[in-house]
Amino acid sequence: MSTPTQGMGPVSYPEASPYSVYPPLDPTADRAPSPRKRGPGAGAIFGLIAGAGLIAVTAGTIGGGVGYLIARETLPPATTAAAAAIATDGGATLPSVVPGSIADIAAAVQPAVVQLNVTGADGEGTGSGFVISQDGYVITNNHVAGVAANGGSIDVVFSDGSEATGKLVGANSDYDIAVVKVDKTGLSTVPLGSSADLNVGDTVIAVGSPLGLSGTVTTGIVSALNRPVTAGDQGSTAFIDAIQTDAAINPGNSGGPLLDGNGEVIGVNSAIATMGASVGGQAGSIGLGFAIPIDTAKRIADEIINTGTSSTPIIGVQLDMSYTGPGAQLSVVTAGGPADQAGLQQGDIVTAINGDTVADPTQLVVQIRSFAPGDSITLTVDRNGQTTDIPVTLAASQN
């Protein structure tokens, strides 16, 4: 059994299941071990080690202090000579950033990626976010910013070290999306792409503040698409039709952007799978990260910005979560709801949505939430061994 870790303790899931689900980088897991002082200076980094004691150094490698290795990407000599322009500064030669490279993309988006230091009744933590409008709207995760509701606070830290007070505009726990507003104008923004255009194997770039280390850039590929993932706890569970990536995502990356090779946001980093807690009770990346598709996140964020709330599509049923499949069995059909109006019945087994196979109850919820209220879908239903297609128009549940 693999054991993903949450702030409230470990939860186990069947290791071999192709639809295993994982908890998010929740506010407890996202708590940055660094002190409130910011900046790349050695004092702040040392506090990360000595002040909180949450980062372990491998025995025998470093003693009596803190050491750092700064890695530089190296290219073959011919490539470097052809691609890099040379600038002279006091006799030193410095290679310029190659247009369209990861370095170029990272430099372009860094001003629009922020660190969020959040306090609330349940404690404090650090996560990430990204600016989507020049007048200060920031997208992040609900499990990062939502804890600031009911009297909490949000401190937004920009890449240049400047800070601003953030206000929680609204959140949707079903999708693990929140919007924060800062009272600033003329801000740098990051362009939003389309998650619908992704392919497995596409290059992706994650930017955020893992363990409070702001401005961290990691790269990888799209490992899988439409991965059914649940994130959260029993009180607040998000169902995500996730983008899976092997780009390193760690506590504190939550809410930060996942970018494509053009530097456009295609996902919101939200969850990781782990083999268990390894650092100060926190779990680290093993190359299985999950992001909320930006097409979904943008719809939720737009609704929150325009109305202060957002909606979740529903068909008006309860599912038998103990049903082992294949498919998802309906245990209750809500009177007058979309499913009831469409003719679905208790005991029906939904085996597909718009022709896409439904393997289990979690996947049914995830697939439904990839649509919007008002959308029409076709459910393939097994009723007493007979298969039929039933059209259903999704209703809305407010968040």
C-alpha positions in Angstrom: 0.0 0.0 0.0 1.3 3.5 -0.8 0.5 6.0 1.9 -0.1 9.6 0.9 0.2 12.1 3.8 -2.2 14.8 5.0 -2.0 17.2 7.8 -4.4 15.0 9.8 -2.5 11.8 9.3 -1.8 9.1 6.7 -4.5 7.7 4.5 -3.9 4.5 2.5 -5.0 3.8 -1.0 -4.7 0.6 -3.1 -1.3 0.9 -4.8 -2.3 -1.0 -7.9 -5.5 0.9 -8.7 -5.2 2.9 -11.9 -7.5 5.5 -10.3 -5.8 5.9 -7.0 -6.4 9.3 -5.5 -4.1 11.5 -3.5 -4.4 14.3 -0.9 -3.4 17.8 -1.7 -0.6 20.0 -0.5 -3.0 21.2 2.2 -2.3 24.3 4.4 -0.6 22.2 7.0 1.6 20.4 4.5 2.3 23.7 2.7 3.6 25.4 5.8 6.9 26.9 4.8 9.7 26.2 7.3 11.4 29.5 6.6 11.0 32.6 8.8 8.8 35.5 7.8 11.9 37.3 6.6 12.2 37.0 2.8 14.9 37.2 0.2 17.5 34.9 -1.2 20.1 35.9 1.5 22.0 33.2 3.4 20.4 34.3 6.7 16.9 33.4 5.5 18.1 30.1 4.0 19.9 29.2 7.2 16.7 29.9 9.2 15.0 27.4 7.0 17.3 24.8 8.3 18.1 25.8 11.9 15.0 27.8 12.8 12.4 25.2 12.0 14.4 22.0 11.7 12.1 20.7 9.0 14.7 20.1 6.3 17.1 17.2 6.9 20.6 17.1 5.5 21.9 13.7 4.5 24.3 12.4 7.2 27.9 12.6 6.2 27.5 15.1 3.4 27.4 18.4 5.1 28.6 19.1 8.6 28.8 22.2 10.8 26.9 24.5 8.4 24.7 24.7 5.4 26.0 24.2 1.9 24.5 25.0 -1.5 25.1 23.9 -5.0 23.8 26.2 -7.8 23.3 24.2 -10.9 23.8 25.7 -14.3 22.3 24.1 -17.4 25.0 23.3 -19.8 24.6 22.9 -23.6 27.0 21.3 -26.1 29.7 23.8 -27.2 28.3 24.1 -30.7 24.8 24.8 -29.5 26.0 27.3 -27.0 28.0 29.2 -29.6 25.2 29.3 -32.1 22.4 30.2 -29.7 23.9 32.5 -27.1 24.7 36.1 -27.8 27.7 37.5 -25.8 27.5 40.6 -23.7 30.6 42.3 -22.2 30.5 43.6 -18.7 33.8 44.7 -17.2 35.7 42.3 -19.3 33.5 39.3 -18.4 31.4 37.5 -21.1 27.9 36.6 -20.2 25.6 34.4 -22.4 22.2 35.9 -23.0 19.0 33.9 -22.5 18.0 31.9 -25.6 14.5 33.1 -26.8 11.9 30.5 -26.1 14.1 28.5 -23.7 13.0 27.5 -20.2 15.2 30.2 -18.8 13.5 32.8 -21.1 10.0 31.5 -20.0 11.0 31.5 -16.3 12.3 35.1 -16.5 9.1 36.2 -18.2 6.6 34.7 -15.8 8.5 35.2 -12.5 7.1 38.7 -11.9 3.6 37.4 -12.1 4.1 34.4 -9.7 3.6 35.2 -6.0 4.1 33.6 -2.6 1.1 33.6 -0.3 1.7 33.6 3.5 -1.7 32.8 5.0 -2.9 32.7 8.6 -6.3 31.6 9.8 -8.1 29.8 12.6 -6.4 26.5 11.6 -2.9 27.9 11.6 -0.6 29.4 9.1 1.1 28.3 5.9 2.7 29.2 2.7 1.6 28.6 -0.9 1.9 30.0 -4.3 -0.3 31.9 -6.8 -0.2 33.8 -10.1 -1.5 37.2 -11.2 -4.1 37.1 -14.0 -5.0 40.8 -14.2 -3.1 44.0 -14.0 -5.5 45.2 -11.2 -4.5 42.5 -8.8 -6.5 39.3 -9.1 -4.5 36.2 -8.2 -5.5 32.5 -8.7 -4.4 30.0 -6.1 -5.7 26.9 -4.4 -8.6 26.9 -1.9 -6.5 24.8 0.5 -3.9 27.6 0.4 -6.0 30.7 0.7 -9.3 29.4 2.0 -8.0 29.2 5.6 -8.0 33.0 5.6 -11.8 33.1 5.6 -13.5 34.4 8.8 -10.8 36.8 10.0 -7.6 35.4 8.6 -4.9 37.2 6.7 -3.1 36.9 3.4 0.4 38.4 2.8 1.2 38.4 -0.9 5.0 38.6 -1.7 6.1 39.5 -5.3 9.3 38.3 -7.0 11.0 41.7 -6.4 10.4 41.3 -2.6 7.6 43.8 -2.4 4.5 42.8 -0.3 0.8 43.6 -0.4 -2.2 42.6 1.7 -4.4 40.1 -0.1 -8.2 39.7 0.3 -9.9 36.4 -0.3 -12.5 37.2 -3.0 -14.0 33.7 -3.0 -13.3 30.0 -3.3 -14.7 26.8 -4.6 -13.7 23.8 -2.4 -15.1 21.4 -4.9 -12.4 22.4 -7.4 -9.8 23.5 -4.9 -9.7 27.0 -6.5 -9.6 30.4 -4.8 -9.1 34.0 -6.0 -7.2 36.6 -4.0 -7.2 40.3 -4.7 -4.4 42.8 -3.9 -4.9 46.6 -4.1 -2.3 47.3 -6.7 -2.4 48.2 -10.4 0.0 47.8 -13.4 1.0 44.3 -12.3 2.7 41.8 -14.5 0.4 38.9 -15.5 0.9 35.4 -16.8 -0.9 34.4 -20.0 -3.5 31.7 -19.8 -3.3 28.9 -22.3 -5.7 25.9 -23.0 -5.5 22.6 -21.2 -7.6 21.1 -23.9 -4.7 21.3 -26.3 -2.3 19.2 -24.2 -0.7 16.0 -25.2 1.0 13.4 -23.1 4.8 14.1 -23.4 4.4 17.9 -23.8 7.0 19.9 -21.9 5.7 21.7 -18.7 7.3 24.1 -16.2 6.2 24.5 -12.6 6.9 27.8 -10.8 6.2 28.5 -7.1 7.5 28.5 -3.6 8.2 25.0 -2.4 9.1 25.0 1.3 9.0 28.8 1.1 11.8 29.0 -1.5 10.2 31.6 -3.7 10.9 31.7 -7.4 11.7 28.0 -7.7 11.4 26.6 -11.3 11.1 22.9 -12.1 10.5 21.2 -15.4 9.1 17.9 -16.7 6.4 16.6 -19.1 2.7 15.8 -19.1 2.8 12.3 -17.7 -1.0 11.7 -18.1 -4.2 13.5 -18.8 -7.7 13.2 -17.2 -6.4 11.5 -14.1 -9.2 11.2 -11.5 -7.8 12.7 -8.3 -9.5 13.5 -5.0 -7.8 16.1 -2.8 -8.6 17.1 0.7 -10.3 15.5 3.7 -13.8 14.3 4.5 -14.9 17.9 5.4 -13.8 19.4 2.1 -13.0 17.1 -0.8 -12.1 18.4 -4.3 -12.5 16.1 -7.3 -10.0 17.0 -10.0 -9.8 15.8 -13.6 -6.1 16.3 -13.2 -3.0 16.8 -15.4 -0.3 14.5 -14.1 3.3 15.7 -14.4 6.7 14.5 -13.3 7.9 18.1 -12.8 8.9 18.4 -9.1 6.1 19.7 -7.0 6.5 20.0 -3.3 4.7 21.6 -0.3 4.5 25.3 -1.1 4.0 24.8 -4.8 0.3 24.6 -4.3 -1.6 27.2 -6.3 1.3 28.1 -8.5 1.2 27.8 -12.3 2.0 24.8 -14.5 3.2 26.3 -17.8 3.5 24.8 -21.3 6.4 25.3 -23.6 5.0 28.7 -24.8 5.0 30.1 -21.2 1.2 29.9 -20.9 -0.6 28.5 -17.8 -2.2 25.2 -18.5 -2.7 24.1 -14.9 -2.8 25.0 -11.3 -0.5 22.8 -9.2 -2.6 21.2 -6.5 -1.6 17.7 -5.3 1.2 15.2 -5.1 1.4 11.4 -4.5 4.1 10.3 -2.0 5.6 7.2 -0.6 5.1 8.6 2.9 6.3 11.5 5.1 10.1 12.0 4.8 11.0 15.5 5.9 9.9 16.8 9.3 6.6 15.0 8.9 6.1 16.4 5.4 6.2 14.5 2.2 8.2 15.3 -0.9 8.0 14.9 -4.6 8.4 11.4 -6.2 7.6 12.6 -9.7 3.8 12.3 -9.4 2.3 15.7 -9.3 -1.2 16.8 -10.2 -2.6 20.1 -11.6 -6.1 21.4 -12.1 -6.6 22.1 -15.8 -6.7 25.8 -16.5 -9.8 25.6 -18.6 -11.7 24.5 -15.5 -9.8 26.8 -13.2 -10.5 29.9 -15.4 -14.2 29.2 -15.4 -14.3 29.0 -11.6 -12.1 32.1 -11.2 -14.2 34.2 -13.6 -17.3 33.3 -11.7 -15.7 34.2 -8.4 -14.4 37.5 -9.7 -17.8 38.4 -11.2 -20.1 37.2 -8.5 -18.0 36.3 -5.4 -19.1 32.7 -5.7 -19.1 29.9 -8.2 -21.1 26.8 -9.2 -20.4 23.1 -9.4 -22.3 21.0 -12.0 -24.4 18.2 -10.6 -26.8 15.5 -11.9 -28.7 15.1 -8.6 -27.7 11.7 -7.4 -25.9 10.0 -4.6 -23.4 7.2 -5.5 -22.7 3.9 -3.9 -19.0 4.5 -3.1 -18.6 0.9 -2.0 -19.5 -0.3 -5.5 -16.4 -1.8 -7.1 -17.4 -1.4 -10.7 -16.9 -1.2 -13.5 -19.0 1.9 -13.5 -20.7 4.0 -10.8 -23.9 2.8 -9.2 -26.6 5.2 -8.2 -27.8 4.7 -4.6 -30.2 7.7 -4.5 -31.8 9.8 -7.3 -32.9 13.2 -6.1 -36.5 13.9 -6.8 -36.9 16.7 -9.4 -33.1 16.8 -10.1 -31.5 16.4 -13.6 -31.1 12.7 -13.3 -34.7 12.2 -12.1 -36.0 14.3 -15.0 -33.9 12.4 -17.4 -35.4 9.0 -16.2 -32.4 7.6 -14.3 -33.3 5.2 -11.4 -31.8 3.9 -8.2 -29.5 1.0 -9.0 -28.6 2.2 -12.4 -24.9 1.8 -13.2 -23.3 4.6 -15.3 -20.6 3.1 -17.5 -19.7 6.1 -19.7 -20.1 9.8 -20.2 -20.2 11.0 -23.8 -18.6 7.7 -24.8 -15.7 8.0 -22.3 -15.6 5.0 -19.9 -16.5 5.5 -16.3 -14.4 3.0 -14.2 -15.6 3.9 -10.7 -17.7 6.5 -8.7 -14.7 8.8 -8.3 -14.2 9.0 -12.0 -17.9 9.7 -12.6 -17.7 12.8 -10.2 -14.5 14.0 -11.8 -15.8 13.7 -15.3 -19.0 15.5 -14.5 -17.0 18.3 -12.9 -15.0 18.8 -16.0 -18.2 20.3 -17.5 -20.2 23.4 -16.6 -23.7 23.8 -15.3 -26.1 23.9 -18.2 -24.0 21.6 -20.4 -25.8 18.5 -21.8 -24.1 15.2 -21.5 -25.0 11.6 -22.5 -24.8 8.9 -19.8 -24.5 5.3 -20.9 -26.4 3.3 -18.3 -26.6 -0.4 -17.4 -30.0 -1.2 -16.0 -30.6 -4.8 -15.2 -28.2 -5.9 -17.9 -29.6 -3.6 -20.6 -27.5 -0.7 -21.9 -29.1 2.6 -22.9 -27.9 6.2 -23.5 -29.7 8.9 -21.5 -29.1 12.6 -22.1 -28.9 14.8 -19.0 -28.6 18.5 -18.6 -26.4 19.5 -15.7 -27.7 21.7 -12.9 -25.7 24.0 -10.6 -24.8 23.7 -7.0 -23.5 27.0 -5.5 -20.2 27.1 -3.6 
